[in-house]
Each structure stands twice: as C-alpha cells, then as structure tokens.
Amino acid sequence: MDKDKFQCEKCGKEYALQEAVVCCDNCFPKWQPIVNIPNGEQELLLWDSRYGKPTIMIIFGSEGLRTSKRYTHWMPLPQQPEE
C-alpha cells in the first residue's frame, strides 16, 4: 500500500491520509451524550469531566448516569485486537 494511503481495518476501504477521518467517523463508535446511554449491564467507555479523560465502567443500570454532571458522554468499547 502507498505510504500516503490509509486502509480502514473495519471496512477495508483505502483513503488518502487526509481523508482517514471521514472513514473513521463512519466506521468506528463515536462519543454520545450521556442522556442517550443505553439501559442494561454492559461495559462502556465514559468521559469523566472531573479528570478530563475517558474511563471504562461496567454499568448495571444507567438511570443515575443520565443526569450526571461528572460523566458527560459514553461510547461502546472498541473491538479487541485480532491476533
């Protein structure tokens, strides 16, 4: 592959490096507002506004997080690497 190209590992499409963000926006999870957090037990990445960085949490119920001032956004964890 050309050194000025990027191939998305998820969709397999090739992009010029400056276009890679377009692909990633379409293929990879994005931060969602905390008010849209899904219900149920799951592992999620939450944006911790107190520390200004993401944190991984196991969520058992999301009702209290929807009104959280500390956690402002969420997204699913990325797929684990293939070996």
C-alpha positions in Angstrom: 0.0 0.0 0.0 1.1 3.5 -0.8 2.7 5.3 2.3 0.3 8.2 1.7 -2.7 5.9 2.0 -4.8 4.6 4.9 -6.7 1.4 4.8 -9.6 1.1 7.3 -9.3 -2.1 9.3 -13.0 -2.3 9.7 -14.4 -1.6 6.2 -11.2 -2.2 4.2 -11.6 0.9 2.1 -8.5 2.9 1.1 -8.3 6.6 1.7 -5.7 9.3 1.3 -4.3 10.1 4.8 -6.2 13.4 5.0 -9.5 11.6 4.3 -9.0 9.0 7.0 -11.1 10.9 9.5 -14.1 10.6 7.1 -13.8 6.8 7.2 -13.2 6.6 10.9 -16.3 8.8 11.5 -18.4 6.3 9.5 -16.8 3.0 10.8 -16.0 3.5 14.4 -18.0 4.3 17.5 -18.5 8.0 18.4 -19.0 9.7 21.7 -22.7 10.0 22.5 -24.3 12.4 25.1 -24.9 10.7 28.4 -28.6 11.3 28.2 -28.6 8.6 25.4 -26.9 5.9 27.4 -28.5 2.5 26.9 -30.0 0.5 29.8 -28.7 -2.9 30.9 -25.5 -4.4 32.1 -22.6 -3.6 29.8 -19.0 -2.3 29.7 -18.8 1.3 28.3 -16.3 4.0 27.9 -17.4 7.1 29.8 -16.0 10.6 29.5 -15.1 11.8 33.0 -15.3 15.6 33.0 -13.7 15.8 36.5 -10.4 14.4 35.2 -10.8 15.2 31.5 -10.2 11.7 30.3 -12.1 8.5 29.5 -12.7 5.7 32.0 -14.0 2.2 31.5 -17.0 1.2 33.6 -19.2 -1.8 34.0 -22.8 -0.4 34.0 -25.6 -2.3 35.8 -28.2 0.4 35.4 -27.9 3.7 33.7 -30.7 5.8 35.1 -28.4 7.7 37.5 -25.8 8.4 34.9 -28.3 10.2 32.6 -28.4 13.2 34.9 -24.7 13.0 35.8 -22.6 16.2 35.8 -19.4 14.2 36.1 -19.9 11.8 33.2 -21.0 13.7 30.1 -20.5 11.2 27.2 -20.3 7.5 26.5 -19.4 5.1 23.7 -19.1 1.3 23.3 -15.7 -0.2 23.8 -13.8 -0.9 20.6 -13.4 -4.5 19.4 -10.5 -6.3 20.9 -7.4 -6.7 18.6 -7.3 -9.9 16.4 -4.1 -11.9 17.0 
